[in-house]
Amino acid sequence: MTNYKKHPDGYKSYLGRDNTGIYSVRIGWTVYASNANGTVLYKVKDNVKTPLDVAKFQSEYPKVWEVLTQEIDFQRRKQLAIKLLETNITSQDRKAYKQKRGFTGSR
């Protein structure tokens, strides 16, 4: 058996987003930073970002990649929901505008 010690804060945690649009997520004991669409990936250690090859990382660590992208997507949706609650435009008005402009129903 290995003497692997679990992180006291759980398996993963969202650490924040910087002003360049890079999301930082801790998975296990390792901190990763990526942009929203996953084209840029860094491994962060002692506030030093080391760039990683995204395709190689996806093939070598598919579960970690899946958790990372899920957490980033969740945080983006959460932030969008907060911003939509803060606006004075009702959801019915937004939906009507989108339908009138042809933004919905095109998929």
C-alpha positions as CSV (number, residue, x, y, z in Angstrom):
1,M,0.0,0.0,0.0
2,T,1.1,3.5,-0.6
3,N,1.2,6.2,2.0
4,Y,-0.8,8.7,0.0
5,K,-2.3,11.4,2.1
6,K,-5.6,13.0,1.0
7,H,-5.8,16.8,0.8
8,P,-7.7,18.3,3.8
9,D,-9.9,20.4,1.5
10,G,-11.1,17.5,-0.6
11,Y,-10.3,16.2,-4.0
12,K,-10.6,19.4,-6.0
13,S,-11.2,23.1,-5.4
14,Y,-11.5,26.2,-7.5
15,L,-8.8,28.7,-6.7
16,G,-9.9,31.6,-8.8
17,R,-9.5,33.4,-12.1
18,D,-6.9,36.0,-13.0
19,N,-7.3,39.1,-15.1
20,T,-6.1,37.2,-18.3
21,G,-8.9,34.7,-18.1
22,I,-6.9,31.8,-16.7
23,Y,-8.8,29.6,-14.2
24,S,-6.8,27.9,-11.4
25,V,-8.1,24.6,-10.1
26,R,-6.5,22.3,-7.5
27,I,-6.9,18.6,-8.2
28,G,-5.4,16.4,-5.6
29,W,-2.2,18.1,-4.5
30,T,-1.5,19.7,-7.9
31,V,-2.7,23.1,-9.1
32,Y,-3.5,23.4,-12.8
33,A,-4.3,26.6,-14.7
34,S,-6.2,26.7,-18.0
35,N,-8.2,29.1,-20.1
36,A,-12.0,28.5,-20.7
37,N,-11.7,26.5,-23.9
38,G,-8.7,24.4,-22.8
39,T,-6.2,25.4,-25.4
40,V,-3.7,26.7,-22.8
41,L,-2.7,24.5,-19.8
42,Y,-0.2,25.2,-17.0
43,K,1.0,23.3,-14.0
44,V,1.4,25.8,-11.1
45,K,4.0,25.2,-8.4
46,D,5.2,28.0,-6.0
47,N,3.4,30.6,-8.2
48,V,5.5,29.5,-11.2
49,K,3.4,28.4,-14.3
50,T,5.0,25.6,-16.3
51,P,3.3,25.2,-19.7
52,L,2.0,21.7,-20.6
53,D,1.2,20.1,-23.9
54,V,-2.6,19.9,-23.9
55,A,-2.9,16.9,-26.3
56,K,-0.3,14.9,-24.4
57,F,-2.0,15.7,-21.1
58,Q,-5.4,14.7,-22.4
59,S,-4.1,11.3,-23.4
60,E,-2.0,10.6,-20.3
61,Y,-4.4,12.0,-17.7
62,P,-7.9,11.8,-19.1
63,K,-9.7,11.7,-15.7
64,V,-7.8,14.8,-14.5
65,W,-8.5,16.6,-17.7
66,E,-12.2,15.7,-17.4
67,V,-12.4,17.0,-13.8
68,L,-10.5,20.2,-14.8
69,T,-12.8,21.0,-17.7
70,Q,-15.9,20.2,-15.7
71,E,-14.9,22.5,-12.8
72,I,-14.0,25.4,-15.2
73,D,-17.4,24.9,-17.0
74,F,-19.2,24.9,-13.7
75,Q,-17.5,28.1,-12.5
76,R,-18.3,29.8,-15.9
77,R,-22.0,28.8,-15.6
78,K,-22.1,29.9,-12.0
79,Q,-20.7,33.3,-12.8
80,L,-23.1,33.8,-15.7
81,A,-26.1,32.9,-13.5
82,I,-24.9,35.5,-10.9
83,K,-24.5,38.2,-13.6
84,L,-27.9,37.4,-15.0
85,L,-29.5,37.7,-11.6
86,E,-27.9,41.1,-11.1
87,T,-29.2,42.6,-14.4
88,N,-32.4,44.5,-14.6
89,I,-33.5,42.7,-17.8
90,T,-35.9,39.9,-17.1
91,S,-35.3,36.4,-18.5
92,Q,-38.5,36.6,-20.6
93,D,-37.2,39.8,-22.3
94,R,-33.9,38.2,-23.0
95,K,-35.5,35.1,-24.5
96,A,-37.9,37.2,-26.6
97,Y,-34.9,39.3,-27.9
98,K,-32.9,36.2,-28.8
99,Q,-35.9,34.6,-30.6
100,K,-36.6,37.8,-32.5
101,R,-32.9,38.1,-33.6
102,G,-32.8,34.4,-34.5
103,F,-30.2,33.4,-31.9
104,T,-32.2,30.5,-30.6
105,G,-33.5,27.4,-32.4
106,S,-30.6,27.4,-34.8
107,R,-28.9,24.3,-33.4
